[in-house]
Amino acid sequence: MSSAETESDNVNDHYTPHDLDTKILRALTAAGKDPDRLTIDDLVPIDEFHVRGRKATVDLARELGLDKNMRVLDVGCGLGGAARYLAHRFGCHVTGVDLNHDYCRVAADLTRRSGLESLVSFQQGNAANLPLPDASFDIVWTQHTAMNVPDKALFYQEVWRVLKPGGRLALYDVLAGAGGEIYFPVPWAREPSISFLQTAQQLLDRLTETGFAIEVWRDVTETGRSWFRHMRDKTRQEGPPPFGLQLLLGDDFRAMAHNQMLNLEEERIALIEAVIRRPAEIKEDDSNAGLSRFI
């Protein structure tokens, strides 16, 4: 087995909770929800698996001008929360790809229970080897995925390949900060062997080397810190929610959330929100694609 295959297996193991679908349906029932008639809001506590949850998804989607004629690929879709939101809000067709087969299976079931199966589908696949045809999507969407992908250059080349000319990559990533090595465990890794953080400059370099042009580049690290502080204070007052990410991450969740906040507070990690375009035509002077909007 190659090192890349071993890394993929280790990442997959990290995101493989036991009997996840049963846990989610039981928790939904306990929360007073009808598992057979779900809304996308019913699932927000578990299916927006990134800092700031649904708010981060709404903010990133606002930049894209989505409509019902667009096809969107969500790479690292998890349980499909963002995919369902985009389809419900804008009417676009969304394909979710995730390394973890169980996540794809549960995502498809939750989508059916939400009545969105005609717009959203899921399939298992590797972000560095997407099982999809060339130039087939208007938007590639990814949130908190790249930190589990060791070969970043191959990842962005795959994004370029599946995007239509003129299509855009919308990303929201955890990056390496200036504060030093991160504390483990964190939500994407219990130990360092499956954590592959890059700096903001490395991300910029890889995107522009691939040929992308940056349209929006926004450091939202402080916004993430504020969100974590709010969630910490709310948990202290009300206790942990019974229906939350602990269903996915198990007993390690509290330590992961604590370390995630420490990493943000001590600038060991950063958060970047960006929109990047694959140019419709490549010109000789496009080799160093610049920032059309740098925020």
URMOZI-V776315 format. One record per pair of residues at least 4 apart in sequence whose C-alpha atoms are under 8 Angstrom apart, sorted by the first residue. I is the first residue (numbers start at 1). J is the second residue. If there is no record, write none. Layout:
BEGIN
I,J ; I,J
END
This chain:
BEGIN
1,5 ; 1,6 ; 2,6 ; 3,7 ; 4,8 ; 4,150 ; 5,9 ; 6,10 ; 7,11 ; 7,193 ; 7,194 ; 8,12 ; 8,99 ; 9,13 ; 10,14 ; 10,194 ; 11,15 ; 11,148 ; 11,189 ; 11,194 ; 12,16 ; 12,99 ; 12,100 ; 14,188 ; 14,189 ; 14,190 ; 15,100 ; 15,248 ; 15,249 ; 16,100 ; 16,102 ; 16,103 ; 17,248 ; 17,249 ; 17,250 ; 19,23 ; 20,24 ; 20,106 ; 20,247 ; 20,248 ; 21,25 ; 21,106 ; 22,26 ; 23,27 ; 23,247 ; 24,28 ; 24,247 ; 25,29 ; 25,35 ; 26,30 ; 27,31 ; 27,242 ; 27,243 ; 28,32 ; 28,33 ; 28,34 ; 28,35 ; 28,243 ; 29,33 ; 29,34 ; 29,35 ; 31,243 ; 33,38 ; 33,42 ; 34,38 ; 35,113 ; 36,113 ; 36,114 ; 37,113 ; 37,114 ; 37,115 ; 38,42 ; 38,43 ; 38,110 ; 38,113 ; 38,114 ; 38,115 ; 39,43 ; 39,114 ; 40,44 ; 40,81 ; 40,84 ; 40,85 ; 40,114 ; 43,47 ; 43,81 ; 44,48 ; 44,53 ; 44,54 ; 44,81 ; 45,53 ; 45,243 ; 45,244 ; 45,245 ; 46,79 ; 46,243 ; 46,244 ; 46,245 ; 46,247 ; 46,248 ; 47,78 ; 47,79 ; 47,80 ; 47,81 ; 47,82 ; 48,53 ; 48,54 ; 48,81 ; 48,82 ; 49,53 ; 49,78 ; 49,144 ; 49,245 ; 50,143 ; 50,144 ; 51,56 ; 51,224 ; 51,227 ; 51,228 ; 52,56 ; 52,224 ; 52,227 ; 52,228 ; 53,57 ; 54,58 ; 54,82 ; 55,59 ; 56,60 ; 57,61 ; 57,82 ; 58,62 ; 59,63 ; 60,64 ; 60,170 ; 60,171 ; 60,172 ; 60,273 ; 60,274 ; 61,65 ; 61,66 ; 61,86 ; 63,275 ; 66,70 ; 66,90 ; 66,92 ; 67,90 ; 67,91 ; 67,92 ; 68,90 ; 68,91 ; 68,92 ; 68,93 ; 69,91 ; 69,92 ; 69,93 ; 70,92 ; 70,93 ; 70,137 ; 70,138 ; 70,139 ; 71,92 ; 71,93 ; 71,94 ; 71,95 ; 71,136 ; 71,137 ; 71,138 ; 71,139 ; 72,92 ; 72,93 ; 72,94 ; 72,95 ; 72,137 ; 72,138 ; 72,139 ; 72,140 ; 72,141 ; 73,94 ; 73,95 ; 73,96 ; 73,97 ; 73,137 ; 73,139 ; 73,140 ; 73,141 ; 74,82 ; 74,83 ; 74,94 ; 74,95 ; 74,96 ; 74,97 ; 74,140 ; 74,141 ; 74,142 ; 75,96 ; 75,97 ; 75,98 ; 75,127 ; 75,140 ; 75,141 ; 75,142 ; 75,143 ; 75,145 ; 76,96 ; 76,97 ; 76,98 ; 76,99 ; 76,127 ; 76,142 ; 76,143 ; 76,144 ; 76,145 ; 77,81 ; 77,82 ; 77,83 ; 77,96 ; 77,97 ; 77,98 ; 77,142 ; 77,143 ; 78,98 ; 78,100 ; 78,103 ; 78,104 ; 78,107 ; 79,103 ; 79,104 ; 79,106 ; 79,107 ; 80,84 ; 80,96 ; 80,104 ; 80,107 ; 80,108 ; 80,111 ; 81,85 ; 82,86 ; 83,87 ; 83,94 ; 83,95 ; 83,96 ; 83,120 ; 84,88 ; 84,94 ; 84,111 ; 84,116 ; 84,120 ; 85,89 ; 86,90 ; 86,91 ; 86,92 ; 86,94 ; 87,91 ; 87,92 ; 87,93 ; 87,94 ; 87,116 ; 87,119 ; 87,120 ; 88,92 ; 88,116 ; 91,119 ; 92,119 ; 93,119 ; 93,120 ; 94,119 ; 94,120 ; 94,121 ; 95,120 ; 95,121 ; 95,122 ; 95,123 ; 96,104 ; 96,120 ; 96,121 ; 96,122 ; 96,123 ; 97,104 ; 97,122 ; 97,123 ; 97,124 ; 97,125 ; 97,126 ; 97,127 ; 98,103 ; 98,104 ; 98,122 ; 98,123 ; 98,124 ; 98,125 ; 98,126 ; 98,127 ; 99,124 ; 99,125 ; 99,126 ; 99,127 ; 100,104 ; 100,124 ; 100,125 ; 101,105 ; 101,123 ; 101,124 ; 102,106 ; 103,107 ; 104,108 ; 104,122 ; 104,123 ; 104,124 ; 105,109 ; 105,122 ; 106,110 ; 107,111 ; 107,122 ; 108,112 ; 108,117 ; 108,121 ; 108,122 ; 109,113 ; 110,114 ; 111,115 ; 111,116 ; 111,117 ; 111,120 ; 112,116 ; 112,117 ; 116,120 ; 117,121 ; 125,129 ; 125,130 ; 125,131 ; 126,130 ; 126,131 ; 127,149 ; 127,155 ; 127,158 ; 128,149 ; 128,151 ; 128,152 ; 128,154 ; 128,155 ; 128,156 ; 128,158 ; 129,155 ; 129,158 ; 130,158 ; 132,136 ; 132,162 ; 133,162 ; 134,161 ; 134,162 ; 134,163 ; 134,164 ; 135,161 ; 135,162 ; 135,163 ; 135,164 ; 135,165 ; 136,162 ; 136,163 ; 136,164 ; 137,162 ; 137,163 ; 137,164 ; 137,167 ; 138,163 ; 138,164 ; 138,166 ; 138,167 ; 138,168 ; 139,163 ; 139,167 ; 139,168 ; 139,169 ; 139,170 ; 140,159 ; 140,163 ; 140,168 ; 140,169 ; 140,170 ; 141,169 ; 141,170 ; 141,171 ; 142,169 ; 142,170 ; 142,171 ; 142,172 ; 142,173 ; 143,171 ; 143,172 ; 143,173 ; 144,172 ; 144,173 ; 144,174 ; 145,149 ; 145,173 ; 146,150 ; 146,152 ; 146,173 ; 146,174 ; 146,196 ; 146,197 ; 147,173 ; 147,174 ; 147,175 ; 147,188 ; 147,195 ; 147,196 ; 147,197 ; 147,198 ; 148,188 ; 148,194 ; 148,195 ; 148,196 ; 148,197 ; 149,155 ; 149,195 ; 149,196 ; 150,194 ; 150,195 ; 150,196 ; 151,155 ; 152,156 ; 152,206 ; 153,157 ; 153,206 ; 153,210 ; 154,158 ; 155,159 ; 156,160 ; 156,206 ; 156,207 ; 156,210 ; 157,161 ; 157,210 ; 158,162 ; 159,163 ; 159,169 ; 160,210 ; 160,278 ; 163,167 ; 163,168 ; 163,278 ; 164,278 ; 165,278 ; 165,279 ; 165,280 ; 165,281 ; 166,277 ; 166,278 ; 166,279 ; 166,280 ; 166,281 ; 167,277 ; 167,278 ; 167,279 ; 167,280 ; 168,275 ; 168,276 ; 168,277 ; 168,278 ; 169,275 ; 169,276 ; 169,277 ; 169,278 ; 170,273 ; 170,274 ; 170,275 ; 170,276 ; 171,272 ; 171,273 ; 171,274 ; 171,275 ; 172,271 ; 172,272 ; 172,273 ; 172,274 ; 173,271 ; 173,272 ; 173,273 ; 174,197 ; 174,269 ; 174,270 ; 174,271 ; 174,272 ; 175,197 ; 175,198 ; 175,199 ; 175,200 ; 175,269 ; 175,270 ; 175,271 ; 175,272 ; 176,197 ; 176,198 ; 176,199 ; 176,200 ; 176,268 ; 176,269 ; 176,270 ; 177,199 ; 177,267 ; 177,268 ; 177,269 ; 177,270 ; 178,267 ; 178,268 ; 178,269 ; 179,266 ; 179,267 ; 179,268 ; 179,269 ; 180,267 ; 180,268 ; 181,268 ; 182,263 ; 182,268 ; 182,269 ; 183,259 ; 183,260 ; 183,262 ; 183,263 ; 184,189 ; 184,190 ; 184,191 ; 184,192 ; 184,256 ; 184,259 ; 185,189 ; 185,190 ; 185,191 ; 185,252 ; 185,255 ; 185,256 ; 185,259 ; 186,190 ; 186,255 ; 186,256 ; 186,257 ; 186,259 ; 186,260 ; 187,249 ; 187,253 ; 187,256 ; 187,257 ; 187,260 ; 188,195 ; 189,193 ; 189,194 ; 189,195 ; 191,195 ; 198,202 ; 198,203 ; 199,203 ; 200,204 ; 200,272 ; 201,205 ; 202,206 ; 203,207 ; 204,208 ; 205,209 ; 206,210 ; 207,211 ; 207,212 ; 207,213 ; 208,212 ; 208,213 ; 208,214 ; 208,287 ; 208,288 ; 208,289 ; 208,290 ; 209,287 ; 209,288 ; 211,278 ; 211,279 ; 211,286 ; 211,287 ; 211,288 ; 211,289 ; 212,276 ; 212,277 ; 212,278 ; 212,279 ; 212,289 ; 213,276 ; 213,277 ; 213,278 ; 213,279 ; 213,289 ; 213,290 ; 213,291 ; 213,292 ; 214,274 ; 214,275 ; 214,276 ; 214,277 ; 214,289 ; 214,290 ; 214,291 ; 214,292 ; 214,293 ; 215,274 ; 215,275 ; 215,276 ; 215,277 ; 215,291 ; 215,292 ; 215,293 ; 215,294 ; 216,273 ; 216,274 ; 216,275 ; 216,276 ; 216,291 ; 216,292 ; 216,293 ; 216,294 ; 216,295 ; 217,272 ; 217,273 ; 217,274 ; 217,275 ; 217,293 ; 217,294 ; 217,295 ; 218,272 ; 218,273 ; 218,274 ; 218,294 ; 218,295 ; 219,270 ; 219,271 ; 219,272 ; 219,273 ; 219,295 ; 220,224 ; 220,270 ; 220,271 ; 220,272 ; 220,273 ; 221,225 ; 221,264 ; 221,270 ; 221,271 ; 221,272 ; 222,226 ; 223,227 ; 224,228 ; 224,264 ; 224,271 ; 225,229 ; 225,261 ; 225,264 ; 225,265 ; 226,230 ; 227,231 ; 228,232 ; 228,261 ; 229,233 ; 229,261 ; 230,234 ; 231,235 ; 232,236 ; 233,237 ; 234,238 ; 234,239 ; 235,239 ; 235,240 ; 235,241 ; 236,240 ; 243,247 ; 245,249 ; 245,253 ; 246,250 ; 246,251 ; 246,252 ; 246,253 ; 246,254 ; 249,253 ; 252,256 ; 253,257 ; 254,258 ; 255,259 ; 256,260 ; 257,261 ; 258,262 ; 259,263 ; 260,264 ; 261,265 ; 262,266 ; 263,267 ; 263,268 ; 263,269 ; 264,268 ; 264,269 ; 264,270 ; 282,286 ; 283,287
END
